[in-house]
């Protein structure tokens, strides 16, 4: 069964909260389009950004999303474009481990 974007997004958000006690914030900037769907604040001043797409369709961002994602990448903020809960979990695990290691390096005198 193909899941809707909102269903896979919510499943992943619930997992982030249950596994890491973090909240995946819904990004809804007033009157602005193209921003990623979810943002999670990580240690060491990092953020994890996800743009969700519906399963069963091409994994393609619309033109405004492409523009905004490119602007975020210029600021060294990656954006994961996915329709897979498992892919998002794996990428999030990598990101949080990297952020924790960076924080630990910065705490060492």
The first five atom37 places (N, CA, C, CB, O) and aatype in JSON, in Angstrom:
{
  "aatype": [20, 20, 20, 20, 20, 20, 20, 20, 20, 20, 20, 20, 20, 20, 20, 20, 20, 20, 20, 20, 20, 20, 20, 20, 20, 20, 20, 20, 20, 20, 20, 20, 20, 20, 20, 20, 20, 20, 20, 20, 20, 20, 20, 20, 20, 20, 20, 20, 20, 20, 20, 20, 20, 20, 20, 20, 20, 20, 20, 20, 20, 20, 20, 20, 20, 20, 20, 20, 20, 20, 20, 20, 20, 20, 20, 20, 20, 20, 20, 20, 20, 20, 20, 20, 20, 20, 20, 20, 20, 20, 20, 20, 20, 20, 20, 20, 20, 20, 20, 20, 20, 20, 20, 20, 20, 20, 20, 20, 20],
  "atom_mask": [
    [1, 1, 1, 1, 1],
    [1, 1, 1, 1, 1],
    [1, 1, 1, 1, 1],
    [1, 1, 1, 1, 1],
    [1, 1, 1, 1, 1],
    [1, 1, 1, 1, 1],
    [1, 1, 1, 1, 1],
    [1, 1, 1, 1, 1],
    [1, 1, 1, 1, 1],
    [1, 1, 1, 1, 1],
    [1, 1, 1, 1, 1],
    [1, 1, 1, 1, 1],
    [1, 1, 1, 1, 1],
    [1, 1, 1, 1, 1],
    [1, 1, 1, 1, 1],
    [1, 1, 1, 1, 1],
    [1, 1, 1, 1, 1],
    [1, 1, 1, 1, 1],
    [1, 1, 1, 1, 1],
    [1, 1, 1, 1, 1],
    [1, 1, 1, 1, 1],
    [1, 1, 1, 1, 1],
    [1, 1, 1, 1, 1],
    [1, 1, 1, 1, 1],
    [1, 1, 1, 1, 1],
    [1, 1, 1, 1, 1],
    [1, 1, 1, 1, 1],
    [1, 1, 1, 1, 1],
    [1, 1, 1, 1, 1],
    [1, 1, 1, 1, 1],
    [1, 1, 1, 1, 1],
    [1, 1, 1, 1, 1],
    [1, 1, 1, 1, 1],
    [1, 1, 1, 1, 1],
    [1, 1, 1, 1, 1],
    [1, 1, 1, 1, 1],
    [1, 1, 1, 1, 1],
    [1, 1, 1, 1, 1],
    [1, 1, 1, 1, 1],
    [1, 1, 1, 1, 1],
    [1, 1, 1, 1, 1],
    [1, 1, 1, 1, 1],
    [1, 1, 1, 1, 1],
    [1, 1, 1, 1, 1],
    [1, 1, 1, 1, 1],
    [1, 1, 1, 1, 1],
    [1, 1, 1, 1, 1],
    [1, 1, 1, 1, 1],
    [1, 1, 1, 1, 1],
    [1, 1, 1, 1, 1],
    [1, 1, 1, 1, 1],
    [1, 1, 1, 1, 1],
    [1, 1, 1, 1, 1],
    [1, 1, 1, 1, 1],
    [1, 1, 1, 1, 1],
    [1, 1, 1, 1, 1],
    [1, 1, 1, 1, 1],
    [1, 1, 1, 1, 1],
    [1, 1, 1, 1, 1],
    [1, 1, 1, 1, 1],
    [1, 1, 1, 1, 1],
    [1, 1, 1, 1, 1],
    [1, 1, 1, 1, 1],
    [1, 1, 1, 1, 1],
    [1, 1, 1, 1, 1],
    [1, 1, 1, 1, 1],
    [1, 1, 1, 1, 1],
    [1, 1, 1, 1, 1],
    [1, 1, 1, 1, 1],
    [1, 1, 1, 1, 1],
    [1, 1, 1, 1, 1],
    [1, 1, 1, 1, 1],
    [1, 1, 1, 1, 1],
    [1, 1, 1, 1, 1],
    [1, 1, 1, 1, 1],
    [1, 1, 1, 1, 1],
    [1, 1, 1, 1, 1],
    [1, 1, 1, 1, 1],
    [1, 1, 1, 1, 1],
    [1, 1, 1, 1, 1],
    [1, 1, 1, 1, 1],
    [1, 1, 1, 1, 1],
    [1, 1, 1, 1, 1],
    [1, 1, 1, 1, 1],
    [1, 1, 1, 1, 1],
    [1, 1, 1, 1, 1],
    [1, 1, 1, 1, 1],
    [1, 1, 1, 1, 1],
    [1, 1, 1, 1, 1],
    [1, 1, 1, 1, 1],
    [1, 1, 1, 1, 1],
    [1, 1, 1, 1, 1],
    [1, 1, 1, 1, 1],
    [1, 1, 1, 1, 1],
    [1, 1, 1, 1, 1],
    [1, 1, 1, 1, 1],
    [1, 1, 1, 1, 1],
    [1, 1, 1, 1, 1],
    [1, 1, 1, 1, 1],
    [1, 1, 1, 1, 1],
    [1, 1, 1, 1, 1],
    [1, 1, 1, 1, 1],
    [1, 1, 1, 1, 1],
    [1, 1, 1, 1, 1],
    [1, 1, 1, 1, 1],
    [1, 1, 1, 1, 1],
    [1, 1, 1, 1, 1],
    [1, 1, 1, 1, 1],
    [1, 1, 1, 1, 1]
  ],
  "atom_positions": [
    [[0.83, -1.19, 0.0], [0.0, 0.0, 0.0], [0.88, 1.25, 0.0], [-0.95, 0.0, 1.21], [1.8, 1.36, 0.81]],
    [[0.61, 2.18, -0.89], [1.35, 3.43, -0.98], [0.86, 4.38, 0.11], [1.2, 4.07, -2.39], [-0.34, 4.63, 0.25]],
    [[1.82, 4.9, 0.87], [1.47, 5.82, 1.94], [1.55, 7.25, 1.43], [2.41, 5.63, 3.15], [2.37, 7.59, 0.58]],
    [[0.66, 8.08, 1.96], [0.68, 9.5, 1.64], [1.87, 10.16, 2.31], [-0.63, 10.18, 2.08], [2.4, 9.65, 3.3]],
    [[2.29, 11.29, 1.78], [3.41, 12.05, 2.33], [3.2, 12.32, 3.82], [3.58, 13.37, 1.56], [4.12, 12.12, 4.61]],
    [[2.03, 12.76, 4.2], [1.75, 13.09, 5.6], [1.9, 11.88, 6.52], [0.34, 13.68, 5.74], [2.34, 12.01, 7.66]],
    [[1.53, 10.71, 6.03], [1.62, 9.49, 6.84], [3.08, 9.09, 7.1], [0.89, 8.33, 6.15], [3.44, 8.78, 8.23]],
    [[3.9, 9.11, 6.06], [5.3, 8.72, 6.26], [6.02, 9.8, 7.07], [6.0, 8.5, 4.91], [6.88, 9.48, 7.9]],
    [[5.69, 11.04, 6.85], [6.29, 12.14, 7.61], [5.98, 11.98, 9.09], [5.77, 13.51, 7.1], [6.89, 12.09, 9.92]],
    [[4.72, 11.73, 9.44], [4.34, 11.6, 10.84], [4.96, 10.37, 11.5], [2.82, 11.54, 10.97], [5.35, 10.42, 12.67]],
    [[5.06, 9.28, 10.77], [5.69, 8.07, 11.31], [7.14, 8.36, 11.67], [5.61, 6.92, 10.29], [7.61, 7.95, 12.73]],
    [[7.86, 9.05, 10.78], [9.25, 9.39, 11.05], [9.37, 10.36, 12.22], [9.9, 10.0, 9.81], [10.24, 10.19, 13.07]],
    [[8.5, 11.35, 12.29], [8.52, 12.33, 13.39], [8.3, 11.64, 14.73], [7.45, 13.41, 13.17], [8.97, 11.95, 15.71]],
    [[7.37, 10.7, 14.77], [7.11, 9.95, 15.99], [8.34, 9.15, 16.4], [5.9, 9.01, 15.8], [8.66, 9.05, 17.59]],
    [[9.03, 8.57, 15.43], [10.25, 7.81, 15.7], [11.34, 8.71, 16.27], [10.75, 7.13, 14.42], [12.0, 8.33, 17.24]],
    [[11.55, 9.89, 15.7], [12.57, 10.83, 16.18], [12.31, 11.17, 17.64], [12.58, 12.12, 15.32], [13.23, 11.18, 18.46]],
    [[11.06, 11.44, 17.96], [10.72, 11.8, 19.34], [10.9, 10.62, 20.29], [9.27, 12.31, 19.41], [11.45, 10.78, 21.38]],
    [[10.46, 9.43, 19.88], [10.56, 8.24, 20.73], [12.0, 7.79, 20.93], [9.75, 7.11, 20.14], [12.39, 7.44, 22.05]],
    [[12.8, 7.81, 19.87], [14.17, 7.3, 19.94], [15.18, 8.3, 20.51], [14.62, 6.88, 18.58], [16.13, 7.9, 21.18]],
    [[14.98, 9.58, 20.24], [15.98, 10.59, 20.58], [15.47, 11.72, 21.47], [16.53, 11.17, 19.32], [16.23, 12.61, 21.84]],
    [[14.2, 11.68, 21.8], [13.59, 12.73, 22.62], [13.8, 14.12, 21.98], [14.19, 12.71, 24.05], [14.04, 15.11, 22.67]],
    [[13.7, 14.15, 20.67], [13.81, 15.4, 19.91], [12.51, 15.6, 19.14], [15.03, 15.37, 18.93], [11.76, 14.65, 18.91]],
    [[12.26, 16.82, 18.76], [11.03, 17.13, 18.03], [11.38, 17.57, 16.62], [10.21, 18.23, 18.76], [12.23, 18.44, 16.41]],
    [[10.72, 16.96, 15.65], [10.86, 17.35, 14.25], [9.83, 18.43, 13.98], [10.68, 16.11, 13.27], [8.65, 18.15, 13.79]],
    [[10.29, 19.66, 13.97], [9.38, 20.8, 13.8], [8.88, 20.89, 12.37], [10.08, 22.09, 14.19], [9.64, 20.69, 11.42]],
    [[7.62, 21.21, 12.22], [7.02, 21.44, 10.9], [7.36, 22.87, 10.5], [5.45, 21.21, 10.92], [7.06, 23.82, 11.22]],
    [[7.99, 23.02, 9.35], [8.34, 24.36, 8.86], [7.18, 24.93, 8.04], [9.64, 24.32, 8.02], [6.81, 24.37, 7.01]],
    [[6.64, 26.02, 8.5], [5.55, 26.69, 7.79], [5.78, 28.19, 7.82], [4.18, 26.33, 8.41], [5.01, 28.91, 8.45]],
    [[6.83, 28.66, 7.14], [7.09, 30.11, 7.13], [5.92, 30.86, 6.5], [8.39, 30.41, 6.37], [5.4, 30.47, 5.46]],
    [[5.52, 31.95, 7.14], [4.39, 32.75, 6.65], [4.57, 33.18, 5.19], [4.21, 33.98, 7.53], [5.52, 33.89, 4.86]],
    [[3.66, 32.75, 4.35], [3.64, 33.2, 2.96], [4.8, 32.75, 2.11], [3.57, 34.64, 2.93], [4.97, 33.24, 0.99]],
    [[5.62, 31.85, 2.61], [6.79, 31.41, 1.85], [6.63, 29.94, 1.49], [8.09, 31.64, 2.66], [6.12, 29.14, 2.28]],
    [[7.07, 29.59, 0.32], [7.01, 28.21, -0.14], [8.42, 27.72, -0.46], [6.08, 28.07, -1.38], [9.34, 28.52, -0.65]],
    [[8.56, 26.41, -0.53], [9.83, 25.83, -0.96], [10.71, 25.34, 0.16], [10.57, 26.82, -1.75], [11.71, 24.66, -0.08]],
    [[10.37, 25.68, 1.4], [11.2, 25.26, 2.51], [10.95, 23.79, 2.84], [10.94, 26.13, 3.75], [9.86, 23.28, 2.59]],
    [[11.96, 23.1, 3.4], [11.77, 21.69, 3.75], [10.61, 21.51, 4.72], [13.06, 21.12, 4.36], [10.23, 22.43, 5.44]],
    [[10.06, 20.31, 4.72], [8.9, 20.01, 5.57], [9.22, 19.99, 7.05], [8.3, 18.69, 5.18], [8.45, 20.5, 7.87]],
    [[10.36, 19.41, 7.41], [10.69, 19.22, 8.82], [12.12, 19.65, 9.13], [10.5, 17.77, 9.21], [13.01, 19.58, 8.28]],
    [[12.31, 20.11, 10.37], [13.6, 20.55, 10.88], [13.78, 19.95, 12.26], [13.7, 22.11, 10.91], [12.87, 20.0, 13.09]],
    [[14.97, 19.38, 12.52], [15.29, 18.88, 13.85], [16.6, 19.55, 14.27], [15.42, 17.3, 13.87], [17.59, 19.51, 13.55]],
    [[16.59, 20.17, 15.46], [17.81, 20.74, 16.01], [18.65, 19.63, 16.61], [17.5, 21.84, 17.07], [18.16, 18.83, 17.41]],
    [[19.94, 19.59, 16.22], [20.88, 18.58, 16.7], [21.94, 19.24, 17.57], [21.53, 17.83, 15.51], [22.05, 20.47, 17.59]],
    [[22.73, 18.44, 18.29], [23.84, 19.0, 19.05], [24.83, 19.73, 18.13], [24.57, 17.91, 19.83], [24.79, 19.56, 16.91]],
    [[25.7, 20.51, 18.72], [26.78, 21.22, 18.02], [26.25, 22.25, 17.02], [27.67, 20.23, 17.3], [26.94, 22.58, 16.05]],
    [[25.06, 22.75, 17.25], [24.51, 23.8, 16.4], [24.09, 23.34, 15.01], [25.51, 24.87, 16.26], [23.94, 24.16, 14.11]],
    [[23.89, 22.07, 14.85], [23.48, 21.53, 13.54], [21.97, 21.38, 13.47], [24.16, 20.17, 13.29], [21.27, 21.34, 14.48]],
    [[21.48, 21.31, 12.23], [20.07, 21.03, 12.0], [19.96, 19.92, 10.96], [19.3, 22.31, 11.52], [20.86, 19.74, 10.14]],
    [[18.87, 19.18, 11.01], [18.58, 18.13, 10.04], [17.29, 18.53, 9.35], [18.46, 16.71, 10.72], [16.26, 18.71, 10.01]],
    [[17.33, 18.67, 8.04], [16.19, 19.13, 7.25], [15.71, 18.02, 6.32], [16.57, 20.38, 6.43], [16.51, 17.35, 5.67]],
    [[14.39, 17.83, 6.28], [13.82, 16.76, 5.44], [12.69, 17.33, 4.59], [13.3, 15.59, 6.32], [11.81, 18.05, 5.09]],
    [[12.73, 17.01, 3.33], [11.63, 17.29, 2.4], [11.02, 15.94, 2.04], [12.12, 18.07, 1.1], [11.66, 15.1, 1.42]],
    [[9.76, 15.75, 2.44], [9.08, 14.49, 2.19], [8.31, 14.51, 0.87], [8.13, 14.17, 3.32], [7.75, 15.54, 0.49]],
    [[8.31, 13.38, 0.2], [7.53, 13.2, -1.02], [6.68, 11.94, -0.89], [8.46, 13.12, -2.26], [7.03, 11.02, -0.15]],
    [[5.6, 11.93, -1.6], [4.68, 10.79, -1.57], [5.34, 9.56, -2.2], [3.37, 11.13, -2.3], [6.06, 9.67, -3.19]],
    [[5.08, 8.4, -1.62], [5.6, 7.16, -2.19], [4.91, 6.88, -3.51], [5.4, 5.98, -1.21], [3.75, 7.23, -3.71]],
    [[5.64, 6.24, -4.39], [5.07, 5.84, -5.66], [5.15, 6.91, -6.75], [3.66, 5.46, -5.46], [4.72, 6.68, -7.88]],
    [[5.7, 8.05, -6.42], [5.87, 9.13, -7.4], [7.36, 9.42, -7.55], [5.1, 10.41, -6.97], [8.18, 8.99, -6.74]],
    [[7.7, 10.15, -8.61], [9.09, 10.54, -8.81], [9.55, 11.37, -7.63], [9.27, 11.33, -10.14], [8.81, 12.18, -7.08]],
    [[10.79, 11.15, -7.27], [11.38, 11.87, -6.15], [11.99, 13.17, -6.67], [12.45, 11.0, -5.42], [13.21, 13.27, -6.86]],
    [[11.13, 14.15, -6.91], [11.55, 15.41, -7.52], [10.96, 16.56, -6.74], [11.14, 15.48, -9.01], [9.76, 16.58, -6.44]],
    [[11.8, 17.53, -6.42], [11.33, 18.75, -5.76], [10.79, 19.7, -6.82], [12.48, 19.43, -4.94], [11.23, 19.68, -7.97]],
    [[9.83, 20.54, -6.43], [9.32, 21.51, -7.39], [10.35, 22.64, -7.53], [7.94, 22.08, -6.94], [11.27, 22.74, -6.72]],
    [[10.23, 23.49, -8.54], [11.26, 24.5, -8.81], [11.59, 25.42, -7.62], [10.84, 25.35, -9.96], [12.76, 25.73, -7.4]],
    [[10.59, 25.86, -6.87], [10.88, 26.73, -5.72], [11.61, 25.95, -4.63], [9.58, 27.33, -5.17], [12.49, 26.5, -3.97]],
    [[11.26, 24.68, -4.45], [11.98, 23.85, -3.48], [13.43, 23.67, -3.89], [11.3, 22.49, -3.32], [14.33, 23.75, -3.05]],
    [[13.67, 23.44, -5.16], [15.03, 23.3, -5.66], [15.83, 24.56, -5.34], [15.04, 23.02, -7.19], [16.96, 24.49, -4.86]],
    [[15.23, 25.71, -5.61], [15.9, 26.99, -5.34], [16.22, 27.14, -3.84], [15.02, 28.17, -5.81], [17.36, 27.45, -3.48]],
    [[15.23, 26.93, -2.98], [15.42, 27.08, -1.53], [16.44, 26.06, -1.02], [14.08, 26.92, -0.78], [17.31, 26.41, -0.22]],
    [[16.34, 24.82, -1.46], [17.28, 23.79, -1.02], [18.7, 24.15, -1.45], [16.88, 22.41, -1.6], [19.65, 23.96, -0.68]],
    [[18.86, 24.68, -2.65], [20.19, 25.12, -3.11], [20.72, 26.25, -2.23], [20.13, 25.57, -4.58], [21.9, 26.27, -1.9]],
    [[19.85, 27.18, -1.86], [20.27, 28.29, -0.99], [20.68, 27.76, 0.38], [19.12, 29.33, -0.85], [21.66, 28.24, 0.96]],
    [[19.95, 26.8, 0.91], [20.31, 26.2, 2.19], [21.63, 25.46, 2.11], [19.2, 25.25, 2.67], [22.43, 25.51, 3.04]],
    [[21.88, 24.77, 1.0], [23.14, 24.06, 0.82], [24.32, 25.02, 0.75], [23.1, 23.19, -0.45], [25.41, 24.71, 1.22]],
    [[24.11, 26.2, 0.16], [25.17, 27.22, 0.13], [25.56, 27.63, 1.55], [24.72, 28.46, -0.67], [26.69, 28.03, 1.79]],
    [[24.61, 27.53, 2.48], [24.86, 27.84, 3.89], [25.3, 26.61, 4.67], [23.61, 28.44, 4.52], [25.36, 26.63, 5.9]],
    [[25.61, 25.52, 3.93], [26.09, 24.26, 4.49], [25.03, 23.52, 5.3], [27.28, 24.52, 5.35], [25.35, 22.81, 6.25]],
    [[23.77, 23.68, 4.9], [22.68, 22.91, 5.48], [22.14, 21.97, 4.41], [21.55, 23.85, 6.03], [21.5, 22.41, 3.45]],
    [[22.4, 20.69, 4.58], [21.9, 19.72, 3.63], [20.4, 19.51, 3.82], [22.64, 18.39, 3.78], [19.86, 19.72, 4.91]],
    [[19.75, 19.1, 2.76], [18.32, 18.8, 2.8], [18.14, 17.4, 2.23], [17.47, 19.85, 2.0], [18.53, 17.12, 1.1]],
    [[17.54, 16.52, 3.04], [17.25, 15.17, 2.57], [15.91, 15.18, 1.86], [17.25, 14.16, 3.75], [14.89, 15.56, 2.44]],
    [[15.91, 14.78, 0.6], [14.69, 14.64, -0.2], [14.38, 13.15, -0.26], [14.85, 15.27, -1.65], [15.16, 12.38, -0.82]],
    [[13.24, 12.73, 0.31], [12.98, 11.3, 0.42], [11.49, 10.99, 0.48], [13.67, 10.74, 1.64], [10.66, 11.85, 0.76]],
    [[11.19, 9.74, 0.2], [9.84, 9.21, 0.43], [9.94, 7.93, 1.24], [9.1, 8.95, -0.92], [8.99, 7.14, 1.29]],
    [[11.09, 7.72, 1.87], [11.38, 6.49, 2.59], [11.66, 6.76, 4.07], [12.57, 5.76, 1.95], [12.59, 7.49, 4.41]],
    [[10.84, 6.17, 4.92], [11.07, 6.29, 6.35], [12.43, 5.7, 6.71], [9.94, 5.59, 7.15], [13.17, 6.29, 7.5]],
    [[12.75, 4.55, 6.14], [14.01, 3.89, 6.47], [15.21, 4.74, 6.05], [14.08, 2.52, 5.79], [16.17, 4.86, 6.81]],
    [[15.16, 5.33, 4.87], [16.26, 6.2, 4.44], [16.4, 7.39, 5.39], [16.03, 6.69, 2.99], [17.51, 7.76, 5.76]],
    [[15.29, 7.98, 5.77], [15.33, 9.14, 6.67], [15.89, 8.74, 8.04], [13.92, 9.75, 6.83], [16.65, 9.49, 8.64]],
    [[15.52, 7.56, 8.52], [16.06, 7.09, 9.8], [17.58, 6.91, 9.71], [15.39, 5.76, 10.22], [18.31, 7.38, 10.58]],
    [[18.04, 6.26, 8.67], [19.47, 6.02, 8.51], [20.26, 7.32, 8.38], [19.73, 5.14, 7.29], [21.3, 7.48, 9.02]],
    [[19.77, 8.23, 7.58], [20.46, 9.52, 7.41], [20.44, 10.32, 8.71], [19.81, 10.33, 6.28], [21.41, 10.99, 9.04]],
    [[19.33, 10.25, 9.44], [19.24, 10.96, 10.72], [20.23, 10.37, 11.72], [17.81, 10.89, 11.28], [20.9, 11.12, 12.44]],
    [[20.33, 9.05, 11.78], [21.28, 8.41, 12.69], [22.71, 8.88, 12.4], [21.19, 6.86, 12.57], [23.47, 9.18, 13.32]],
    [[23.07, 8.93, 11.12], [24.4, 9.4, 10.73], [24.61, 10.85, 11.18], [24.6, 9.28, 9.21], [25.66, 11.2, 11.71]],
    [[23.59, 11.68, 10.96], [23.7, 13.1, 11.3], [23.84, 13.31, 12.8], [22.49, 13.86, 10.78], [24.63, 14.14, 13.23]],
    [[23.08, 12.59, 13.58], [23.15, 12.81, 15.03], [24.46, 12.29, 15.61], [21.96, 12.14, 15.73], [25.02, 12.9, 16.52]],
    [[24.96, 11.17, 15.1], [26.25, 10.66, 15.56], [27.35, 11.66, 15.23], [26.57, 9.28, 14.92], [28.21, 11.93, 16.06]],
    [[27.33, 12.2, 14.03], [28.32, 13.19, 13.63], [28.22, 14.45, 14.5], [28.13, 13.55, 12.14], [29.25, 15.0, 14.89]],
    [[27.02, 14.89, 14.79], [26.84, 16.08, 15.62], [27.33, 15.85, 17.04], [25.36, 16.5, 15.64], [27.95, 16.73, 17.64]],
    [[27.05, 14.68, 17.6], [27.52, 14.36, 18.95], [29.04, 14.31, 19.0], [26.92, 13.02, 19.43], [29.65, 14.82, 19.93]],
    [[29.64, 13.7, 18.0], [31.12, 13.64, 17.95], [31.71, 15.04, 17.84], [31.59, 12.77, 16.74], [32.71, 15.34, 18.5]],
    [[31.1, 15.89, 17.03], [31.59, 17.26, 16.91], [31.48, 18.0, 18.24], [30.81, 18.02, 15.81], [32.4, 18.72, 18.64]],
    [[30.36, 17.83, 18.92], [30.18, 18.48, 20.22], [31.23, 17.98, 21.21], [28.75, 18.21, 20.78], [31.8, 18.78, 21.96]],
    [[31.5, 16.69, 21.21], [32.49, 16.13, 22.13], [33.9, 16.66, 21.82], [32.48, 14.6, 22.05], [34.66, 16.95, 22.74]],
    [[34.23, 16.8, 20.54], [35.53, 17.36, 20.16], [35.67, 18.79, 20.66], [35.72, 17.32, 18.64], [36.74, 19.2, 21.1]],
    [[34.58, 19.55, 20.57], [34.61, 20.94, 20.99], [34.67, 21.11, 22.51], [33.41, 21.66, 20.46], [35.05, 22.17, 23.0]],
    [[34.29, 20.08, 23.25], [34.33, 20.14, 24.72], [35.69, 19.79, 25.27], [33.29, 19.22, 25.31], [35.98, 20.1, 26.42]],
    [[36.53, 19.13, 24.47], [37.86, 18.74, 24.94], [38.78, 19.95, 24.91], [38.45, 17.59, 24.05], [38.91, 20.61, 23.88]],
    [[39.42, 20.26, 26.07], [40.32, 21.44, 26.11], [41.59, 21.23, 25.32], [40.68, 21.77, 27.54], [42.43, 22.12, 25.26]]
  ]
}
